[in-house]
C-alpha cells in the first residue's frame, strides 16, 4: 500500500504552506537498494536486499513554485485562417481555428487574479483540448535547442545510432523505430529522460527505465537541458494555476507529485513527405495517441504538422487501461494547430485525466508530414516515477472506480515498452525480468498526497 501524505494547507499562511511542503518532500522515498550481482533481478532479491538508503532530499526553495520565466507583453498579429491553411500538411483534412493564448504572471501567489486565470486555463482545455502560452521573442534557449538539434540530426545514421543506452529509453530513435497502433512512425527522435549515473542505487537495482542519457556532446546536453529547465518552471506554475482553477482545497496538490518529477523531452525531426524510408504510412508522422503524465508543453518550428482532437461528447479514452493509440485517426474531427511565433502549446495528459475523473481529459494528437523538414520539442511535465496517482478529493463520487490508483512509473514503463518493443532497452527489461520489479517498487517506494 502506497504511503499517504496529507499536507494540511487549509487556513495556513504562505510560509506555513511552504514549510509543510518541504516536510512532504523530505518524506518521499525515491531510492532503492542496490542489487549485488547477477543478471536476473527478482522481486525476492529486490526485497531481501533493502539497504539503509536515506530518503532522497529534494531541494527546497523559499519560493518553490515561483517561475523565473520573465513576464513579457506585446500585441500579437491577428490570427488568419488563410495564412494558417498555407502551412497545413497535404492530405490531412482538419478544421482550423484560433487557440486561446495566455501570458503567465511572474509569480503565482494564490491571488484572486491567479484563481481567475486558472479558471480560464481549465475552461480552455475543456473546450479546445489545448492552449498556447506566450513567451518572449528570440528566446535564446529555444534557438540554441533548434540549432543544436539540427546539427545532431544532420549527422550520418551510424553516428546517431551510437547514442543509445540499454538501461534507459533515452537517446536516439531512428525513423520507423517507434510504433503507434502497430504502424511505424516516421519521426526521428532524441529522447531525454532523468539522467542517472551507473552508481545511482536505482540503476544498480535495475529499476526499469533508469539509466544515463547517452548525449552526443556536452554542447547538445547543455542546450536541451536549458530548454527543459525553462519549460519545467512554466510547468510548475501551470500546475499551481490549474489547482486554483479547479478549486482544489490543497492548491499544491499537483505540484507535490512532481517533486523530483520524471520530466522528459522528445526532440523530434520529421522528414518531408517525399524523403521517407517507406517503413510507415504515407503522410503519417506520428499516429494518434494520448500522452502519459500531467502536462505536455510543446514547441514547433514554422513548418506545420500537429493535429489535436478536442473533447467530443461520447468519446472517452483511458490510456492507462486500454491503448488510445490510433483512435479515430482518419476521420475529420481533428483540429490543426498551425505554427505561431513565440508560443508553447500545452495540453493535459493521462494522469491529469485520471486524477480529475476525466474533467480535464487527455488530449489525443497526431502529426502529419509536410513538404518540408519539421522540428518539434515535446516536453512532458510529469509526476515522480514513484507517485501513486489517485482521484483528487473534489472529483470523487463514491463509486468503486474512485478507489483505483495508477503508479506513474508503471504506466510510463508500459507505454515505452509498447512503443519500442524491439529497442535494446525493452529487450533487456524482458530478459532480466525488470517488469516484475515494478509492483515491489510501488509497495516500497510509492507515495501519494491523498486528500
LUMKE-958201 format. One record per residue (C-alpha): residue in three letters; x, y, z. Coordinates in steps of 0.05 Angstrom, whole numbers, plus 5000, padded with zeros to 4 digits. Example, Ala and Ser with C-alpha at 12.3 -4.5 7.8 and 13.67 -1.06 7.14 Angstrom:
2
ala524649105156 ser527349795143 
This chain:
451
unk500050005000 unk502950674980 unk504251155037 unk499251715044 unk501652425053 unk496752965071 unk499253675078 unk494454095120 unk494254735079 unk487354985099 unk487755655136 unk495355655132 unk499656245113 unk504156205052 unk510256095096 unk506755535133 unk504555215067 unk511655215042 unk514254925107 unk509154365103 unk511054235031 unk518354185050 unk516653655101 unk512653285049 unk518453285001 unk523253015052 unk518552435068 unk518552194996 unk522951584989 unk525351514918 unk531551064923 unk532250314921 unk537449844948 unk542849624900 unk542948914877 unk549448534886 unk550448174821 unk547247704772 unk543247884710 unk536347694735 unk533148194783 unk527547844820 unk522448154867 unk525147704923 unk532147944910 unk529848664909 unk526148604975 unk531448205011 unk536948704995 unk533649325023 unk539449765042 unk539050325092 unk538250845038 unk536151505068 unk530251895040 unk532152274978 unk532853004999 unk529253434947 unk531854134944 unk527354624980 unk526655344959 unk523855954994 unk519356054934 unk518755354905 unk513655494852 unk515656194830 unk517856154758 unk523856534734 unk520656584665 unk520257334653 unk513657674640 unk513257984571 unk507758344536 unk506558524463 unk501058574412 unk500557924374 unk498757954300 unk491557784284 unk490257054270 unk489056884197 unk485656234176 unk488156324105 unk495256424128 unk494855824174 unk491955394118 unk498255504076 unk502255124128 unk497354534131 unk500553854114 unk497853564049 unk492253054050 unk490353194123 unk483353474126 unk482153854191 unk478854464220 unk482955084233 unk481355564289 unk484956044334 unk487155774400 unk486756174464 unk493456474484 unk495556654555 unk501257024588 unk503256764656 unk504757224715 unk511857264742 unk509556954807 unk503456544826 unk501256744896 unk494256464900 unk491157154889 unk484157264861 unk487557434795 unk491356774796 unk484956394811 unk481356744754 unk487056574706 unk486955854729 unk479455804714 unk480756084644 unk486255564632 unk481655004655 unk475955264611 unk480555294550 unk482854574559 unk475754334569 unk473354694506 unk479354634458 unk483754094489 unk489754544481 unk492055264494 unk498055704480 unk502956034528 unk506556644502 unk514056734513 unk518857294494 unk521257344422 unk528157094403 unk528156624463 unk535456404467 unk534355724500 unk529655534443 unk534155804389 unk540055424417 unk536054774422 unk533754834350 unk540754984325 unk544054404363 unk538453924344 unk539154074270 unk546553954276 unk545553284311 unk540253014263 unk544453224203 unk549752704223 unk550452034189 unk545951484217 unk551851084246 unk553951684289 unk546951804315 unk545751064328 unk551351054379 unk547251494424 unk543150934457 unk543250614526 unk540749934547 unk538350164616 unk534150774598 unk529750934538 unk533751574528 unk537651734465 unk536751664390 unk530651344358 unk531051224284 unk525451374236 unk520850774235 unk523150504302 unk517350794342 unk510750424336 unk503850734345 unk497850274338 unk502149754303 unk504650224249 unk511650524245 unk512251274255 unk516751684211 unk519152134267 unk526552134282 unk527452274356 unk532452424411 unk529252264478 unk531752574544 unk529752254610 unk532452334681 unk539952274674 unk542451774725 unk549551514733 unk551250774740 unk552650884814 unk545551104828 unk542150584873 unk536150564828 unk540450394768 unk544249874807 unk537649574830 unk535649504756 unk529549944761 unk526249974692 unk527750604651 unk533150844700 unk539950994670 unk544151524636 unk542551974577 unk547351794520 unk548852514499 unk552552614433 unk556253214462 unk556553684521 unk554154244477 unk547853874459 unk546653674532 unk547154394554 unk542454654500 unk537054134513 unk537254144589 unk536854904588 unk530354874547 unk527654324593 unk529154744655 unk525655344624 unk519454934607 unk519754594675 unk518955264710 unk512955404666 unk510154714683 unk510554824758 unk506955494750 unk501555194706 unk500254634756 unk499255134812 unk494555554769 unk490754924748 unk489654724821 unk486955424835 unk482555384773 unk479754714796 unk478354994865 unk482554464899 unk482754554974 unk490154384971 unk493054884920 unk499554484917 unk496253814904 unk499053744833 unk505854064847 unk507153584904 unk507052994857 unk512353294812 unk517853364864 unk523753004832 unk518952914775 unk520152424718 unk520353004669 unk522752824599 unk523053114530 unk522852864459 unk526553254405 unk523053064340 unk525253124268 unk520052974215 unk522452844143 unk519053164083 unk513552734052 unk518052543994 unk524052334036 unk521551774080 unk524451074086 unk517950724068 unk517150374135 unk510750734155 unk504351004127 unk504551544073 unk504052244102 unk503751994174 unk508952284221 unk506252004286 unk499651634295 unk494151884341 unk495451774415 unk495052104483 unk501052254528 unk502551964595 unk503052464651 unk500453144674 unk502153664621 unk505353684552 unk508954344536 unk510954344463 unk514654804415 unk514754744339 unk518455094283 unk515055464226 unk513154824189 unk506254564208 unk504453854227 unk500853804294 unk493553604299 unk489453534363 unk482653244378 unk478553704424 unk473853404475 unk468053094437 unk461652854471 unk461352104475 unk468851994465 unk472851764525 unk479851494528 unk483151144587 unk490151024561 unk492550744628 unk487550164618 unk486650074543 unk491050374490 unk488451014458 unk493450944401 unk490351004332 unk483551214356 unk479451604304 unk485851744267 unk482751814198 unk476352194210 unk475452944200 unk474253184271 unk481453384282 unk483754094292 unk490154344260 unk494954714307 unk498655194260 unk505555444279 unk505056114316 unk511156514335 unk513256564407 unk508356074439 unk508655394471 unk502554944462 unk500154604526 unk495254034536 unk493553534591 unk496052814594 unk493352154621 unk494852274695 unk491352944694 unk485252604665 unk485552034715 unk486252494775 unk480552944753 unk475952364734 unk476152604661 unk474253324678 unk480753514643 unk481452964591 unk488052754560 unk488453064491 unk489152594431 unk494052854379 unk497752644317 unk502852914268 unk502552954193 unk508653014147 unk509353654108 unk513153824045 unk519054084086 unk523153804143 unk520053974211 unk522754014282 unk518854004348 unk520453964422 unk515353594465 unk516753684539 unk512953254589 unk511953534659 unk510852914700 unk509752614769 unk515352294807 unk516751594780 unk514051314845 unk507951764850 unk501551374860 unk496251784826 unk489151784855 unk482852164842 unk483152854873 unk478152924931 unk474053424891 unk472852914836 unk470652314878 unk463552064872 unk463251484920 unk463850954866 unk468450354867 unk472350664810 unk474851224855 unk478950714893 unk483150584831 unk490350844830 unk495850874779 unk503250814795 unk506251314746 unk512750934737 unk509050304717 unk504650694668 unk510851034637 unk514550374630 unk508550024599 unk507850584547 unk515150564527 unk515249814523 unk509249844477 unk512250394432 unk519250094427 unk518449344432 unk524949194393 unk529349714426 unk535449454464 unk532549744528 unk525949364520 unk529648714506 unk533748804569 unk527548944611 unk524448304586 unk530747874591 unk532348094662 unk525248084688 unk525248824705 unk517748894695 unk516848424754 unk520248944799 unk515049484789 unk509949224839 unk515249164893 unk517949854876 unk510950144883 unk509749794950 unk516450004979 unk517350694949 unk510550914923 unk507651544953 unk501551984944 unk498652624973 unk491852354989 unk486252845004 
